[in-house]
Amino acid sequence: MKNSGKIICLVLSVLLLVSLFSAPAGAETVTIGNAPARVSACIAGDNGQTVGFCWYTADKTDSVVTLTDEGGAPLDGAKLSEPVCEEWEGMWMHKVTASDLPAETLIAYTLGDGVNTVTGTVRTGGKADSVKFIEIADVQASSAENFEKGAATLRAAFETMPDAAFVANCGDFTNDSTNEEWDLYDGSFGEMNRTYLLAPVAGNHDGFGVADWFNNMFNLDTTESVQTKDGVNYSFDYGNAHFAVLNTNDCLNVSKPQLKWLKNDMNATDKDWKIVFIHKSPYTLGKDGKWPDALQLQQTLTKVCDETNVDLVIGGHDHQYLRTKPLTGNKLDPNGTTYLLSGTAGSKRYEVREFLAEHFMPKAFIDALVVQKGGYGNFWNGSDWRSTDERNVGGCYNTVEIDGGKLTLKSFILGDESQESMQIDALELTKNTGENKITYTGGNTTSKAAYAVGSVASYASLAVYAFTNWLPRFLVLVPELIYSVAVYDTF
C-alpha cells in the first residue's frame, strides 16, 4: 500500500514503453476508551480564529467543547458548530469547529463528552505583519520507537522557536495509516498536539490508497477542496502571509482543477507573502526524483507559482533536505520562487541519487543540500556529492519567521547521537510590502462534474508528459542508474 503510488507510476511508464515498441520518551500504544484520543486543533480560518477540533473515542458519546480565556472566563462571541460524531474504522470520530475566536488570545479548550475530557490550548493570531511557524515532514513511522524519534524532533523545534504560531506538517504522518499507527502517533505526539495549531498536509501514506483517512483524522476547511477522498486542499492567512495547502494525492500529483484553485486562491489575496505547503516536491535528488508523478510538477505547479508570484514552496516526500535557488520557468531568477524539500523529521532517510543531476534537475539550481542518511550524512559542497558530516544524521525541522518585508528560514537537524540541534541552512528573503494586489474576486469551488472531467485531463496530461518528456530523459540516465546500483547499491 505504501508504495502504491510509485507502483502505478512505474506501471504507467512500462505501458508507455510497451506502446512504443509493440503493436497498436517511550511511546506506547494508546488504549482508546471514552477519554478523547488523537486530539488535533487545526487552522480552519484566518489567523487561527477558526479552529477545527477532531478527536476519537471507543464508543459513541456526546461531542462537547468548552472554550475559555487564559484566566478561565468564557469567550464572548465565540461560536461552536453542530457536533459531528461518526463511526470510522471501528471507533468514533468527533468534529467541532470553533469560529469568531478573539484575536491574539491564548485560548484554553476542554473537549470530550462532558465527563471524560482532555484539555489543551491554542493561540490565535491578529493583524500584525509578522508570523512564526515550524515545519516538519515525513515522520512516516510504524513503531513506537520511530514515532518517538519524530516527536523528539518536533520538541526540539519548539525549544528553538517556542513562540511559533502554528506547525505545518507536510505529510506522511504514519507509514500505513492504520488504527495501530495512529494510536502510536498519538502516544508520542498527543501531548504536544494539544499545545499548538496544526496545518496538516496530506502525504501519499496518509491519503493515496487509504481513502478518507486524512479527512477523518483532521477537521479542516473543506469548502473549497476539489475533493476530500485522498486529502484536502485549503488556505488561510496568518499575519501578512497567505498560505495554500495542496493535496498531491489528487491524480497522482496536483490535478488541473486543483491547479486552477491554487491560481485563483493566490490571485485573491493581497498579503505580502505567498507560501505553498505540499507533500511531493518538484525538485529532488532522492529516490523518488526519478519518477514522473512528482517531476511533472516542475512544469505544472511551477507555472502557477510563477504566474502568481509565490515566494516559497515547502514540501516533503523524498526524505532529504534540498533548497533551490529562486527559480522562474525552471531557470535561475533572483526574483523567482524558492523550493524547499524540507528533510525528514523521522528516521527513514534517502541518500543522494547522483545520476539524477542534470537529467532532472541542474546542479546549478542547488543552494543547499544535506542528507540525513544513517552513517555518513552526506551533503553537497558545490563539487563533491560525497562530502560527509556525521552530525547530519538525525531528524530535520525548519523554522520560518516573517517580519514585515523580511522572511527568515532556518533549518536544523536534531542529531541522533548528540540529541542536540545543529543549524544546517539559513535563508533570508526580502521584499517591498504592500505591492501585491487582488486580481481575482470570483468563486473558487469545483463541481463534481468539473472535477471528473479535470481528472481525466490530468491523467492524460501525466501520460503525455511521461511519454514525451520523462521517458527520453530516463532512458538516457539508465547507464548511470545501473552504475549507481552496482557501485553504491542505490536505485
Secondary structure by P-SEA (a helix, b strand, c coil): ccaaaaaaaaaaaaaaaaaacccccccccccccccccccccccccccccbbbbbbccccbbbbbbbbbccccccccccccccbbbbbcccbbbbbbbbcccccccbbbbbbccccccccbbbbbbcccccccbbbbcccccccaaaaaaaaaaaaaaaaacccccbbbccccccccccaaaaaaaaaccaaaaacccccccccccccccccaaaaaacccccccccccccccccccccccbbbbbbbccccccccaaaaaaaaaaaaaccccbbbbbbccccccccccccccccccccccaaaaaaaacccbbbbccccbbbbbcccccccccccbbbbbcccccccccccccccccccccccccccbbbbbcccccccccccccccccccccbbbbbbbbbcccbbbbbbbbccccccbbbbcbbbbbbbbccccccccccbbbbcaaaaaaaaaaaaaaaaaaaaccaaaaaaaaaaaaaaaaaccccc
